[in-house]
Amino acid sequence: MAYSEYKMWLQSENAAVPKVDSIIEERILNHWDNIDGSVERGYSGKSLFFKDGNICYDKNRIRDYARYLSSIGINRVCCNNVNVTERSARMIADDLIDDVAALAGIFREFGIRFIIAVDFTSPRLLGGLTTYDPYDEHVIKWWKAAAETVYKHIPDLAGFLVKADSEFRDGPAALGRTQADGANVIANALKKHGGKVYWRCFVYNCVQDWRDTKTDRPKAAYDHFYPLDGSFADNVILQIKHGPSDFQVREPNSPLLGAMEHTSQALEFQVTQEYTGQQVDLYATAVQWQEILDAPVSDSQSMRDLMGNKVKAIVAVANTGLDANWTGHTLAQANLYAFGRMASDPALTAREVLGEWVKLTFGSNPAVYEPVLDMMLRSREVYEMYTSHLGLGWMVNINHHYGPSPEGYEFMKWGTYHRANHEAIGVDRTEAGTGYTAQYHPHLNALYSNIETCPEELLLYFHRLPYSFKLKSGKTVLQHFYDSHFEAVEHVEEFISTWDSLRPHLPECVFSSVADRLLRQLSNAKEWRDVVNTYFYRLTGISDGQGRKIYD
């Protein structure tokens, strides 16, 4: 199927670059594209930018893409993966910098500045030094020389993105230095050029012993970074995932967001659907983002109140690739659109931005507009019903993160546990347990620590409870699990029926591609239902109160 059949709505060639008036200065899209052409957590085909170890792209399509991003308010793009390979590290070296500059030039036409992901060990990897210690004079000089080279070719480069001391990537901690030490040596090299360092806070112990019940992965970012408030250079932005775990279907907001009074921060979302259906299952991320922005950070402020104040930038991991329709699932285009719009105006609701996208894509015919918008607004709740329960996460297949595996991570090194046994499930994260709740504002600590006031959708994230615990609905925790999984399959069947009714109103290529994804989603929902319900039935010996089929 040709790209032209799916071509997004774009401005005309002669249209001016839109000027977005936003309280958020930097609206950033991070691509996790690898220089070999693959995309980490990519569900839309190969990379738009790379192939076989080189920068390689269709210039016309990149111009279309840059124009589209600009039209929704994106003004910064990083095209290479934060997990920098030895080859992609050379994007700041002489052999690749000319090609990087040419790519940056296309985005510049549309008011978008480039960011390059760099390897913290580059002084050793590229420069031939024996160390990458930020206190070493040779290392300091190397970063300054590298900055001179890059800014000679890309004078408006926004800066460097760095993932260090995380998931087997070396960083300053390996040398006994702090995260601030590591960020500042690069920031100082970029400062004279007007560049910034975007330093990811996804730093945690990824070789945890499952027997250790006190080490709690969600505590890691706060523990590592909060004590360093005021130590970072003023051109460092700490890039903080919206939740303390890892882009789960349901988790609380990170306590680090807004906690640091003297350090610029960026809120990081994930547009690509790593844990949220992988662009097979329908999932409108805007619904989740609205919840995140509405969530309290104190007794008087929500996350939305931090936007443009303590939080200077909004970042998201992209969901695009070489698939003809850009995003694999045609309806997943709405997630990219929604990110740009909500990053530009955090006051917008999910209904508003999704409604805009449906009209731009399918028109205003109520026979199409209303059903599609309804499906998308319901999709987040439906997906949660068959994959996540009261704040539980991680019950997915290891590595590829799609499909059910109730104990997939339970005895692994990654520190992502639900600790289910035959009597109880969940993690006690109150001060009597791991102490995680103490990282929050006192108001939220009290809210989350009390079983009576803890939001029910996060109950098992913060508390360990018996399966017989009664929820506000009157159902036990276990019956809630059973009911949610059975009901979710019915909801997906409704999605299929709704979409089938729209066939006369849609281009056949669009109808058939989405119809295929919905059928795959139904198969996935049934698999989740049968695997998870059977898991808990075998674990507890407690039957479904409605006598439905569960395998023994």
Secondary structure, 3 states (H helix, E strand, C coil): CCHHHHCCCCCCCCCCCCCCCCCCCEEEEECCECCCCCECCCCCCCCCCEECCEECCCHHHHHHHHHHHHHCCCCEEECCCCCCCCCHHHHHCHHHHHHHHHHHHHHHCCCCEEEEEECCCHHHHCCCCCCCCCCCHHHHHHHHHHHHHHHHHCCCCCEEEECCCECCECCHHHHCCCHHHHHHHHHHHHHCCCCEEEEECCCCCCCCCCCCCCCCHHHHHHHHHHHHCCCCCCCEEEEEECCCCCCCCCCCCCCCCCCCCCCEEEEEEECCCCCCCCCCCCCCHHHHHHHHHHCECCCCCEHHHHECCCEEEEEEECCCCCCCCCCCCHHHHHHHHHHHHHHHCCCCCHHHHHHHHHHHHHCCCHHHHHHHHHHHHHHHHHHHHHHCCCCCCCCECCCCCCCECCCCCCCCCCCCCCCCCCCEECCCCCCCCCCHHHHCCHHHHHHHHCCCCCCHHHHHHHCCEECCCECCCCCEHHHHHHHHHHHHHHHHHHHHHHHHHCHHHCCHHHHHHHHHHHHHHHHHHHHHHHHHHHHHHHHHCCCCCCCCCCCC
